[in-house]
Amino acid sequence: MFNIQRPRRNRKSEAVRRLVRENLLSTNDLIAPLFLKDGKDIKEPIHSMPGVVRYSLEHLVQECRELYALGVPCVALFPAIEEKLKNAKASEAVNPNGLYQKAIKEIKNAVPDLLIMTDIALDPYSSDGHDGIVDAKTGMILNDETLEILAEMAVVQAKAGADIVGPSDMMDGRVAAIRDALDEENFSNVSIMSYTAKYASAFYGPFRDALNSAPKKGDKKTYQMDYANSREALREAYLDEEEGADILMVKPGLPYLDIIKLLKDNTTLPIAAYNVSGEYAMVKAAHQNGWVDGEKVMMEMLTSFKRAGSDMILTYFAKEAAQLIKNQ
């Protein structure tokens, strides 16, 4: 049989494959999540996330310098707060002189052109470990009472120098509350990257180890999304767009490539994927056991987010991937 159509002709050499390649990962796509801890000269390994550490401030600033030199345009900061600073109302979250705000200022002074994305949720600061205020009698997560604190967090972070704020709490109406608060304080240029479709996932375990932020009671299923749902993600996306979000995020990333594509096809806003701690840890563990080539799996995984429609990727692989891209 004579075949006129031979798709293999477009795969016959590396040069041809490069010419016809549809999606290309670059350092411009990467956002590096970084963990911050109070103290001096700390680079504390997170055992469930091989290669990832909690940094004291001076090491955090140096890591930001190195990431920027590799071409990574943005970092996302997450604080490991001391237990003595946590309470039911997460008061430390809005402390203008707290460690988190100090870190933003110092990074901006050291690397002015590096974008800083912040996290807006109560769980790192809450003695309850939840993203919102917990009703002491019923155990319910109080939505509207939480919004005021989230909005104040955004303003405090913007005053410290944040470029992008990232509400990860999944409270209803939080994007509108944050946008209004920022605009009222003349921070209309501060962007909102909303955790639009954040699922109640089992892939977050290592992250909660890193921050010691797991819920003390119950779970997060009354505010994070059911992983069986996809149309609900569209509802969240439309609401966030109406409320003033600039970028929409899907979290986790790898098990939700369909959700990334769904949002990409139904909104004009940029789409972010969060390649979460559990996804990272699985690759690292399999590589350490000799089951997969971790470097190749990393690049294949990150490219899959691009193929699905992600414009940017938050990933703990950011530095490793940037080094590999730079050396290609």
C-alpha positions as a printed Julia matrix, in Angstrom:
328×3 Matrix{Float64}:
   0.0    0.0    0.0
   1.3    3.46  -0.93
   0.95   6.05   1.85
   0.71   9.64   0.69
   0.31  10.9    4.25
   3.33  10.04   6.39
   3.27  11.97   9.68
   6.64  10.46  10.57
   8.29  12.78   8.04
   7.73  15.56  10.59
   9.53  13.52  13.25
  12.51  12.28  11.24
  15.2   14.37  12.97
  15.67  16.68  15.93
  15.91  19.67  13.57
  12.54  18.85  11.97
  10.95  18.18  15.34
  12.12  21.6   16.52
  10.64  23.29  13.45
   7.18  21.8   13.93
   7.06  21.87  17.74
   3.76  23.36  18.86
   4.53  24.33  22.46
   7.82  25.49  23.93
   8.56  25.93  27.61
  10.64  28.97  28.5
  11.86  30.6   31.69
   9.25  33.31  31.07
   6.57  30.75  31.95
   7.87  29.99  35.43
   6.92  31.24  38.88
   9.0   29.9   41.77
   7.19  29.23  45.09
   9.54  29.91  48.02
   9.17  29.18  51.73
  10.21  31.74  54.34
  11.05  31.15  58.0
  12.1   33.53  60.75
  15.65  33.26  62.03
  19.23  33.58  60.82
  21.28  31.45  58.43
  18.48  28.93  57.87
  18.19  26.64  54.86
  15.99  23.96  56.36
  15.22  20.97  54.12
  11.61  19.9   53.69
  11.89  16.13  53.75
   8.7   15.48  51.8
   9.92  17.84  49.05
  13.53  16.85  48.22
  15.54  19.87  47.1
  13.1   22.42  48.59
  13.97  24.32  51.78
  12.65  26.92  54.18
  14.82  30.04  53.91
  15.68  32.66  56.46
  15.51  36.12  54.98
  19.12  36.57  53.86
  19.1   33.22  52.03
  15.68  33.96  50.56
  17.0   37.19  49.04
  20.0   35.35  47.58
  17.74  32.68  46.09
  15.66  35.42  44.47
  18.8   36.93  42.94
  19.76  33.56  41.48
  16.29  32.88  40.09
  16.15  36.29  38.44
  19.6   35.75  36.91
  18.28  32.52  35.38
  15.39  34.38  33.78
  12.6   33.44  36.19
  10.4   36.56  36.28
   8.35  35.94  39.42
   8.46  34.34  42.86
   5.54  33.38  45.11
   6.16  33.66  48.84
   4.78  31.39  51.57
   5.56  31.98  55.28
   6.2   29.31  57.91
   4.91  31.22  60.94
   5.84  30.37  64.53
   3.02  28.79  66.52
   3.19  31.5   69.17
   2.17  34.08  66.54
  -0.94  32.17  65.45
  -4.43  32.82  66.76
  -8.06  32.28  65.78
  -8.26  35.56  63.84
  -4.87  35.21  62.13
  -3.8   38.63  63.39
  -0.2   38.22  62.23
  -1.47  38.15  58.64
  -2.06  41.9   58.75
   0.98  42.92  60.78
   2.7   45.58  58.62
   5.97  44.88  60.46
   5.71  41.1   60.27
   8.23  38.74  58.7
   6.23  38.39  55.47
   6.01  42.13  54.79
   9.68  42.54  55.72
  10.6   39.86  53.19
   8.67  41.59  50.41
  10.47  44.86  51.09
  13.92  43.3   51.21
  13.46  41.32  48.01
  12.2   44.42  46.22
  15.21  46.39  47.42
  17.61  43.67  46.32
  15.97  42.65  43.0
  13.62  45.48  42.0
  12.53  43.99  38.68
  11.65  40.56  40.08
   7.87  40.22  40.42
   6.64  39.25  43.87
   3.42  37.3   44.17
   1.93  36.97  47.63
  -0.46  34.52  49.22
  -3.77  35.65  50.69
  -5.33  33.08  53.01
  -5.49  32.7   56.77
  -4.18  29.15  57.16
  -0.46  29.95  57.7
  -1.42  32.39  60.47
  -4.46  30.65  61.95
  -4.37  28.52  65.07
  -7.18  26.52  63.44
  -5.26  25.87  60.22
  -8.15  26.95  58.0
  -8.21  29.51  55.2
 -11.01  31.43  56.89
 -12.24  32.3   60.36
 -13.72  29.32  62.19
 -16.88  29.71  64.23
 -15.88  28.44  67.67
 -19.33  26.98  68.39
 -20.26  25.34  65.09
 -16.88  24.76  63.44
 -18.18  26.45  60.29
 -15.83  28.52  58.15
 -17.24  32.05  58.2
 -17.17  33.47  54.69
 -18.12  37.13  54.95
 -16.29  37.71  58.24
 -13.12  36.42  56.57
 -13.32  38.82  53.61
 -12.44  41.87  55.7
  -9.19  40.25  56.87
  -8.31  39.07  53.36
  -8.8   42.58  52.0
  -6.64  44.04  54.75
  -3.96  41.44  54.0
  -3.91  42.53  50.36
  -3.45  46.19  51.27
  -0.67  45.47  53.77
   1.13  43.33  51.19
   0.7   45.97  48.5
   2.15  48.63  50.79
   5.18  46.39  51.32
   5.73  46.18  47.55
   3.78  43.17  46.24
   3.2   43.16  42.49
   0.59  40.39  42.42
  -1.65  39.2   45.24
  -2.9   35.62  45.16
  -6.11  34.89  47.08
  -5.92  31.13  47.7
  -8.7   30.94  50.28
 -11.71  30.13  48.05
 -14.1   32.34  50.02
 -17.02  33.64  47.97
 -16.62  37.28  46.93
 -12.99  37.62  47.96
 -11.73  38.92  44.62
 -14.23  41.81  44.67
 -13.41  42.62  48.3
  -9.67  42.65  47.58
 -10.03  44.67  44.38
 -12.14  47.29  46.13
  -9.71  47.54  49.04
  -6.68  47.87  46.78
  -8.33  50.5   44.6
  -9.45  52.52  47.61
  -5.83  52.65  48.81
  -4.55  53.68  45.35
  -3.08  50.28  44.5
  -5.02  49.88  41.27
  -1.86  48.6   39.53
  -1.48  45.64  41.87
  -2.68  42.53  40.05
  -4.87  39.74  41.39
  -4.03  36.16  40.45
  -7.04  34.35  41.79
  -6.88  30.69  42.81
 -10.05  30.29  40.77
 -10.4   26.52  40.59
  -8.66  25.28  43.73
  -9.7   21.73  44.41
  -9.92  19.9   47.73
  -7.01  17.69  46.78
  -4.84  15.02  48.37
  -1.85  16.43  46.46
  -1.19  19.22  49.01
   0.36  17.12  51.78
   4.03  18.17  51.42
   3.05  21.86  51.24
   1.2   21.58  54.54
   4.29  19.92  56.0
   6.36  22.87  54.81
   4.15  25.42  56.57
   2.72  23.27  59.36
  -0.65  24.61  58.23
  -2.93  21.56  58.11
  -6.41  22.05  59.63
  -6.54  21.18  63.31
 -10.09  19.85  62.84
 -12.13  18.88  59.81
 -11.13  19.47  56.22
 -11.42  22.15  53.54
 -14.2   20.63  51.46
 -16.78  23.31  52.31
 -14.72  25.93  50.48
 -12.31  24.16  48.13
 -13.86  22.51  45.08
 -14.99  18.9   44.66
 -12.5   17.17  42.36
 -15.36  15.49  40.48
 -16.63  18.83  39.13
 -15.65  20.8   36.04
 -18.62  23.06  35.19
 -18.28  24.54  38.67
 -14.82  25.77  37.66
 -16.42  27.82  34.87
 -18.82  29.39  37.36
 -15.87  30.35  39.58
 -13.96  31.71  36.57
 -16.82  33.92  35.4
 -17.33  35.29  38.91
 -13.62  36.04  39.39
 -13.43  37.78  36.02
 -16.46  39.93  36.87
 -14.99  40.77  40.29
 -11.73  42.06  38.87
  -9.25  39.19  38.69
  -6.37  39.65  36.24
  -5.17  36.03  36.07
  -7.03  32.78  36.82
  -5.29  29.81  38.42
  -6.04  26.1   38.43
  -4.69  24.12  41.39
  -3.49  21.35  41.35
  -2.13  21.19  37.83
  -1.39  17.71  36.53
  -4.68  15.95  37.42
  -6.61  19.0   36.15
  -5.29  19.58  32.64
  -8.89  19.37  31.42
  -9.82  22.27  33.73
  -6.9   24.35  32.45
  -8.12  23.82  28.89
 -11.73  24.49  29.91
 -10.84  27.88  31.37
  -8.49  28.71  28.5
 -11.29  28.09  26.01
 -13.86  30.13  27.93
 -12.09  33.28  29.12
  -9.73  35.85  27.68
  -7.78  36.13  30.93
  -4.33  34.51  31.29
  -4.38  31.07  32.91
  -1.92  29.85  35.54
  -1.33  26.27  36.64
   0.03  25.32  40.05
   2.29  22.28  39.78
   1.74  21.44  43.43
   3.91  19.86  46.1
   2.49  16.34  45.77
   3.14  16.31  42.03
   6.7   17.48  42.65
   7.29  14.97  45.45
   6.11  12.01  43.35
   8.57  12.8   40.58
  11.43  13.27  43.04
  10.63  10.04  44.88
  10.38   8.03  41.67
  13.66   9.49  40.43
  15.43   8.69  43.7
  14.24   5.08  43.4
  15.48   4.84  39.82
  11.98   4.34  38.44
  11.95   7.37  36.12
  14.36   9.94  34.73
  13.3   12.88  36.9
  14.7   15.56  34.6
  12.85  14.23  31.55
   9.62  13.71  33.48
   9.9   17.27  34.83
  10.14  18.8   31.37
   7.37  16.59  29.99
   5.11  17.53  32.89
   5.76  21.26  32.63
   5.23  21.2   28.86
   1.9   19.43  29.38
   0.66  22.51  31.25
   1.61  24.68  28.29
  -0.09  22.3   25.88
  -3.29  22.4   27.94
  -3.32  26.2   27.78
  -1.36  27.54  30.75
   0.28  30.91  30.26
   2.35  30.52  33.43
   3.27  27.74  35.85
   3.92  27.91  39.57
   6.33  25.05  40.16
   8.91  23.86  42.66
  10.88  22.77  39.61
  11.33  26.42  38.55
  15.04  26.74  39.28
  15.92  23.27  38.03
  13.93  23.78  34.85
  15.36  27.27  34.28
  18.9   25.92  34.58
  18.14  23.18  32.08
  16.49  25.6   29.63
  19.41  28.03  29.9
  21.93  25.27  29.14
  20.07  23.87  26.12
